C-alpha cells in the first residue's frame, strides 16, 4: 500500500513535470553526460575502471597538475583554511583576493579587476551589473548561457545579430533609437565552434553607435594574444573594450572568474551588481592556484607553444580523415556530424577506444550541427594524438 504522502505529492504539477520530462528520460537512457571520473593524472582519466585520454578538458595549458600550482593551493589551504565563509562586501574579503585582482588587471592592461567564485557568475555580472531597463543590448546569437542569463536579469531590451557578423550588427544597431544606451555582448572565442571573434570590425561598429562593450574571454585568455593575454590583445584593441570577463577554470587551472575594466567600471559593479555583492568570496586555495598559474603562464612560455603545436598536429589529423571541424581557429575543436544519432554513435565509438569527449546536440547547437566537442591541451603527447587519430578513424566507420 502506498503512503498517502507520496500519493498526494505525485499530483503536484511541478513534481509531475519532473517525473514525466522526456528530455531527462532521454538523457538517463543514453547517459551522455554527468560521467564521474574515478581517477585523474594530467590528461589521463579513469572511467568505469578503464583508463582514457581526456579530449574534452578546458585545461588548455595543462597546469592543473603543475607542481608549482599544486603547491600554491596546498600552502593557501594551510595558511587560510578552506573558505572565507562570507561575501566580499561583508566578512569575506582577504588580502589574497586583492593580490590576484591586481595581477590579473596588470596582465590584461586594465586599471582594476574583481574576482568571483565562479566564471559563470563573473560573466553574468559583467552584463547584469551595467545594463538596465531602457537600454538595448546587441548580442551575438551564439553567446554562452551565462551571458544570456546576465541579459535577462538586466531587464534591458535584447536585439540579436548573426554570429560574428559586423554587417548584421550594424543593421540591428541602426534600427534602434540613437539616444538609447547600448551594450554589445560578445565572446572572444566561441568554444562550441572554436571561432575567434571578429573583434576589430565589431568594436568599430560598437564605437560608431556608442556601445558599452562586454567581451567574455573565457576561452581566449591564456590561449591568444601576447603570452596568452587574450583576444583583445591578439587584435590590439584594448582601448575599444570596456569590460573583459572570463573564467579561471580554463587556462588558469582553477575555479572562479574575473571582471576587468577601468576603476570606475569595477567600482560601479561592486556598488550595483547584486550578483557580486551577495556572492560568497573565492576560496583561498582556488585564488592561490589561479595566481600561481598566472605566474607560470608568464615565466614558462613553453606551455602555450606546446598547446599550439598540438593544435596544429591535431587539426591536420582531423583534416586527413575528412572530418568537419566547423572552421575552428583555436584549440577548441568541434567535430560536426550533423545529426544526433550519428553524433551519439561517434561518441560511443570513441569511448570504446579509450578517448573521452563530449556530445552536443540541438538545441544546444543549431539544427544540423550536432557535434562532438573536443579540446586539445599542452599535455597531449604525440603518441596520444596518434592514438586519438586511430580512435577517430574507428568512430568515423562506426558512425556512417
N, C-alpha and C positions, 0 to 999 in steps of 0.2 A: 504494500500500500504506500503510495507516495505521500510525503508530508505536505500538509496544507500550505506551508510557507513557500515551498518550491512551486506548487501548483499556481499560486497567486502571482509569483514573480514571472512565470512564463507568459503571462498575459500582458506584461508591461510592453508597450510599443517599442521602446528603445532596446530593451533586452531581446525582444523578438527579432528586431533588426540585426542585432549582433549574432544571434543564433542562426539566422537564415541567410546571412550575407554570402552571395555567390562568389564574390572575389576572394573572400577569406577562405571559403571552402576549396577554391581552385588553388590558392597558394599552399594550403596544407596538403592538398593531394599531390602536387608536383614538387613541392619543397625546394624552390629555387633560392630562398632567402633565409636569413637567421641561422646560418650554419655556425656552430661554435667550435673553434679550433681547440684541440686538446693540448697542443704544444706549438711553440714557435721559436725559431732561431734565425734571425735575419729574415730572408725571404723564403725560408723553408718552414712549412707548417705541417701539422698532423691533423687529419680529419677522418673520423671513423676508423682510427687505427692505421691509416695509410699516410705515408709521407708524400707531400705535394710541393710543387713550386707555386708560390703566390704570384699571380699575374694580375691582381686587381687591387693592389695596395696604393695608397696615395703617398707612401714614404719614398718620394721621388729620389732623394739624395741618399737614402739608406742609412739614416743616422739614428734610428730607433734603438740600435744595439751598439752604437759607437761608445767606446769606454769612457770618454770624457763626458758624454751626455748622460750615460747611466750613472756615473759617479756624482754628477751635479744633482741629479734627482735624489739620490740616496743621502747626500750631505744636507740638502734642504729639508728633507724629511726629519733627519735627526736634529737639526737646528730649530726648525719652526713647527714641527709636529705635522699633523695630517691635513688641517684645514684652518681657515680663519674663522669659520662658523658665523659669518656675517657679511653684510653688504659693504661696499666701499664707502658709501655715504655715512655709515654708522661706525661699527667696530671692526670692519673687515679690511681696511687699507693697511698695507705694510710697505716697508722700505723696498722690498724686492719687486713690488709692482711698479714703483716709480723708476727703479733702475731699468727694468725691462722696457718700460714705455719710452724712456729716454733713448735707449739703444735702438729700438725699432724706429723711432722718429728720425734719429740721425741717419740710420741706414737708408730710409726711404726719402730723405731730403725734405722732411716735414718739421714744423715747429713743435708739434705735440702729438700725443697718441694716448689712447685709452685701451686697456685690455679687459676682455670679458672671459667668463668661464666656458664659453662655447663659441665656435666660429659662426654657427647659425645665429646666435644671439647678436654677435657683432654686426653681421651683415643686415639683419633685421633692424637693429638700432641705427645703423648707418643710413637707413632710409626714413624710418618712422620718426626719428627724433627731429628731422629737419623739414619734412613736408607736412602740410596741414590742410584742413578743409579749405577749399577755394583755390588751391594750387592745382597744377596739371603735371602729371608725371609721364614722361615719354620713356617707354620701356621696350627693349629688345624682346621679342616674343619668346626667346629661348632662355631667358634668365632663370636662375635657380629658385627653388621653392622658398628659401629664406628671404629673398628679395621680394617675391610676391607677397609673402606674409607682412613684410615691412610696409609695402604699398597699401595693403588692405587696412592695416592698423593706423596708417597715417590719415585715413579718410579723404585723401586727395583724389581728384579725378584721374583716371588712367587712360592713356592712349598707347596702344601697341604699334610697333613698326616691324617690318620684315627683318628677319635675322641678319645682323651685320650689314644692313643696307642704309647707307647715309642718304641716298636719294629719297627713299621712303620715309626716313626720319624727317627730312626737310619738308616733305609734303604734309606729313602729320602735324609738324610744328607750325607750318604756315596756316593751317586751318584753325588754329587755336587763337583766342583773343590776344593781341600783342601785349596788353598790360598785365595779363595773368602771370604770376610767378610760376616758373617752370623748373622741373628737375629732370635730368637724364639719368637713367639707371641702366648700367651695362656690366658685363664681365670682361676681365682681361683675357682669360682663357676659358672657353666653354668646354667643360670637362666631358660632357656627353659626346660632343662632336670632335673635340681636340682642336677647334678653331681658335685662332688668335683674333681678338677684336680689331676691327679696322679703326683704331683709335685716332690717328691723325685726322681722318675725314669726319668721323663722328664728333670729335671735340671741336672741329672747325664749325660744324653746323650748330653745336651747342653754344659756342661763342656768339654766333650770328643771332641767336634767339635768347641770349642772356640766361642760359640754363645753368643751374647749380648741378654739377656733375658728380655722381657717385659711381665708383668703379669697384666691383668685387674682384679682387685679385688672388683669391684662394689658390688657384692652380697656376698662376703666373709667378707668384712670389717664390723665390728660390730656384726658378727654372729659366726665366727670361731676364734680359737686362744685364747690365754690368755686374758681375759677381752675384747674379741672382736677385737683383733689386726689383725685378718685376716688369710688367707690361708697360707701365708709364715710363720707366727708364729706358726700356727697349726702344721706344719710339721718341724719347726725348721731349715729352710733353708734360713735364711735371707742373709747369705753371698753368696748365689748362684744366687740371683735375682738382676738384675741391675736396673730395673725400676718397681715400683708399681704405677699403676694409678687406678683411680676409680671415683665414683660419691658420692656426698654428699646429693643426693636426696633419698637415701635409709635409712640406719640406722641413719644418722645424720639429717634426717627430714628437709632438706633444699633444695637448688638447688646448682648447681655448681659442680666442680670436682677438682681433685688434681693429680699431678705427683710428686712422691717422689723417691729420689735416692741419690747418692753421690753429693757433692757440685760441682764437676767438671761436672757431667752429667746435673744437673739442670741449671748451668750457660751456658753450651753449648746450651741447649734448648732455654734459654732466648735470646741467640745471634742469633741462626739459625732457630728457629721454627717460621715461619711467622704466623702460626695459634695462637701462643702465642703473638707474637709481635703486631699484628694488632687487637687483640680481646679486646673488652671492658671489663673493670675490674668488678670483682664480687661486687654486691651491698652491702651496709653497713648492711642492715637487714639480708640478707642471710648469710653473713660471721659471724655475731653475733650469728645467730641461729645454724650454724654448730659448732661454738666454744662452745656454751652452751651445745649442745647435746653431744659433746665430753667429756665435764666435767661430765655430768650426766652418761654417759657410764662408766666412771671410778669411780664414787662415789656411784652409785646405781646399784649394780650388779643384783638386783632382776629382772630387765627388761630382761636381757639376760637369766636368769634362767627360767623365765616365758615363754619366747619365745620357748625354747627347750622343756619345759613341754607340752606346747600347741602343738608343732610339733609332739611329740610322741603320744599324745592323738588323734590328727587329723589323723595321718597315720594309727593308729590302727583301727580307724573307717572306713577309706577307704579300708583297707585290709579286714575287715569283710564283706564289700559289694562286694568284688571280683574285685575292680577297679584296673586298670593298672596304676601305678604311675611312670613307666619308671625307677624304682630302684632309685628314688630320695633319696639323702642323707642329704638334707637341708630343711629349711622352704619353699623353692620354690618347689612346688609340682605340676607336671603336671598330668592330668587325660587323658590318651590316649584312644581315641575312635576309631581311625583307619581310618575313612573316614569323609569327610566334612559334609555330610548330617546328620550323626549320631552326630557329634560334635555340629552342629547347633541345633538339637533337644534337646540335653542335656543342652546346654547353655540357650536356651529359657525356658526350664522347670525350671532351677534354678532361672531365673528371676521371673517366676510365683510365686515361693516360697519365694521371697524376698532375694535372695543371688546373689550378683553381682560378676561375674567372667569375664575372657577374653578368647575369642576363637582364636586359632592359627591353621592355616591350611596350607597345601602345597601351594607354595614353601617355606614358612617361616619355615616349618618343613619338614623332609624327607617324601616322599610318604608313606602312610600307617601309619603315626604317627600324624594325625590330632588330636588335643587335646584341652583341657580346661586348661588354665593357672590359677593356684591358688597360693596364698601365705598366710601363716599363720603369725599372729602377736602376740606380747606380750599382746596386748589389748583384744584379743578374750577371752571371758568368757567361762566357762564350759557350761553354758546354750546356748550360741551362737553356740558352737561346736556341741551340741546336735541338735540344730535347723538345722545346716548345714548338719548333718548326715541324718536327715529326708528329707531334700531337695534333697540330693544326691540319696537316695533310690527312691524318686519320679522320678527324672530325669533319673535314670537308666531304670525304666519301660517305660518311655516315649520315650527313645532313642533305644529301642530294634528293 
